[in-house]
Amino acid sequence: MAKFVFVVPPLTGHVNPTLSIGATLLKRGHQVAWISLDQHLKNKLPEGGELLLIQYDQTDEEKRK
C-alpha cells in the first residue's frame, strides 16, 4: 500500500480530475488525501479519502496589511 496526496486549489477544474483518480487508488488499497483550503471538499471525496484542511486565522483584510 502506498500513500498519495493531491494538493488542489478550491477550483472545480482542479479538484474534479483528482476525485476519480483518488477513488481508483482507494479501491486498490492505497491511502489517499487531499490538501485544500476548501472545507466543503470533504463532502465530495470518495469514501475513505481524507481532507487535510489548510486554515488561516487572518481575515482577507488582515492579510492585505
Backbone bond lengths (Angstrom), bond angles and torsions (degrees), N, CA, C in turn:
res aa  C-N    CA-C-N  psi(-1)  N-CA   C-N-CA  omega(-1)  CA-C   N-CA-C  phi
1 M - - - 1.453 - - 1.522 108.79 -
2 A 1.312 115.47 136.78 1.461 121.99 178.16 1.526 108.88 -114.15
3 K 1.315 114.93 167.00 1.461 121.45 176.79 1.522 108.61 -114.48
4 F 1.329 116.00 134.70 1.460 122.39 179.11 1.515 109.02 -127.37
5 V 1.330 116.05 147.88 1.462 120.85 175.27 1.523 108.52 -138.48
6 F 1.311 115.42 136.39 1.461 122.44 174.47 1.527 107.52 -107.52
7 V 1.310 117.04 130.09 1.462 121.98 175.54 1.526 105.48 -106.52
8 V 1.329 115.78 112.38 1.459 119.23 -172.68 1.527 111.91 -130.50
9 P 1.343 116.12 137.16 1.461 118.63 171.08 1.530 107.83 -73.99
10 P 1.314 117.59 159.04 1.468 119.79 -176.31 1.527 112.64 -77.11
11 L 1.304 116.22 59.15 1.463 122.36 178.94 1.529 108.95 -126.02
12 T 1.312 117.05 130.38 1.459 122.68 -174.82 1.519 112.96 -51.29
13 G 1.318 116.81 -43.55 1.459 120.46 -177.78 1.515 113.81 -66.14
14 H 1.310 116.93 -19.59 1.463 121.20 177.68 1.528 110.58 -93.56
15 V 1.313 117.00 -35.49 1.463 122.04 -175.30 1.525 111.54 -77.76
16 N 1.317 117.93 -50.60 1.465 121.68 -171.30 1.527 114.56 -54.11
17 P 1.331 119.89 -43.76 1.471 118.08 179.75 1.534 112.97 -61.93
18 T 1.310 117.13 -29.43 1.464 119.60 -178.35 1.523 112.18 -75.73
19 L 1.331 116.83 -23.22 1.465 120.14 -176.79 1.527 111.91 -66.51
20 S 1.320 117.13 -43.69 1.470 119.28 -179.83 1.526 110.95 -71.97
21 I 1.316 116.85 -38.37 1.467 119.77 177.10 1.531 109.30 -64.14
22 G 1.325 116.06 -45.11 1.459 120.63 178.89 1.520 112.25 -61.07
23 A 1.324 117.28 -40.87 1.465 121.20 179.30 1.528 110.67 -62.07
24 T 1.319 116.40 -41.58 1.465 120.65 178.24 1.518 111.17 -64.17
25 L 1.332 116.29 -43.16 1.467 120.12 178.49 1.525 111.31 -62.71
26 L 1.329 116.59 -41.60 1.465 120.81 178.74 1.532 111.01 -62.94
27 K 1.328 117.47 -41.47 1.465 121.50 178.92 1.517 111.34 -63.41
28 R 1.321 116.14 -27.53 1.473 120.82 179.35 1.528 112.16 -86.77
29 G 1.337 116.47 3.65 1.457 120.65 173.69 1.515 116.19 94.01
30 H 1.325 117.37 10.42 1.458 120.57 179.87 1.535 110.18 -88.42
31 Q 1.319 115.72 161.27 1.469 121.44 171.68 1.520 107.31 -91.84
32 V 1.334 116.22 134.85 1.469 120.53 -177.19 1.526 109.12 -135.24
33 A 1.336 115.40 134.35 1.465 121.09 177.77 1.520 109.58 -134.83
34 W 1.324 115.09 158.47 1.456 122.94 176.69 1.518 107.88 -122.95
35 I 1.314 117.15 133.83 1.463 122.77 174.26 1.523 106.66 -105.65
36 S 1.321 116.72 123.75 1.463 119.91 -176.74 1.525 111.01 -157.05
37 L 1.315 114.78 165.52 1.463 122.84 173.66 1.529 111.38 -88.60
38 D 1.337 117.06 -13.61 1.463 122.68 -173.05 1.526 111.27 -91.17
39 Q 1.331 116.88 107.28 1.458 120.60 -179.46 1.524 112.44 -67.10
40 H 1.335 118.05 -22.05 1.461 121.93 -179.18 1.533 112.12 -79.66
41 L 1.313 116.78 -9.78 1.462 120.59 178.61 1.524 110.60 -59.87
42 K 1.311 117.34 -29.96 1.470 121.47 -179.13 1.525 111.06 -54.36
43 N 1.328 117.43 -35.23 1.466 121.92 -178.74 1.523 112.39 -71.11
44 K 1.313 118.02 -17.70 1.465 122.12 -177.49 1.523 113.03 -98.85
45 L 1.328 117.06 -14.12 1.464 120.53 -174.82 1.522 111.59 -68.69
46 P 1.331 115.85 146.66 1.468 118.55 175.10 1.526 110.00 -66.33
47 E 1.325 116.07 157.11 1.461 120.95 -178.83 1.531 110.02 -56.69
48 G 1.321 115.08 128.97 1.458 120.67 -179.37 1.514 113.58 97.49
49 G 1.334 116.88 -13.24 1.462 121.18 178.31 1.517 110.66 -75.67
50 E 1.312 116.50 149.98 1.466 121.45 -177.77 1.524 110.02 -119.12
51 L 1.317 116.41 138.54 1.462 121.83 175.51 1.518 109.67 -101.61
52 L 1.312 115.99 124.85 1.462 122.45 173.45 1.521 105.61 -105.98
53 L 1.302 115.77 97.90 1.461 122.62 -171.49 1.520 111.52 -83.44
54 I 1.313 116.00 131.17 1.457 122.15 172.97 1.521 106.66 -93.52
55 Q 1.318 116.52 122.22 1.455 120.39 -179.83 1.525 109.65 -120.24
56 Y 1.312 114.37 143.28 1.458 121.13 177.09 1.514 108.81 -113.28
57 D 1.322 115.85 139.67 1.456 120.41 178.47 1.524 111.57 -86.51
58 Q 1.316 116.89 -16.54 1.449 120.39 -176.46 1.525 111.24 -91.15
59 T 1.321 115.45 147.72 1.454 120.73 172.56 1.531 108.07 -80.32
60 D 1.316 117.49 167.97 1.463 121.11 177.31 1.529 111.13 -59.06
61 E 1.326 115.78 -38.64 1.466 120.34 179.13 1.524 111.03 -63.11
62 E 1.318 117.38 -43.01 1.458 120.90 178.97 1.525 111.73 -66.12
63 K 1.308 117.60 -36.10 1.467 121.53 178.39 1.532 111.09 -64.45
64 R 1.335 116.61 -38.02 1.475 120.09 -179.65 1.511 111.50 -64.86
65 K 1.323 116.70 -34.26 1.470 120.95 -179.27 1.507 109.05 -71.27
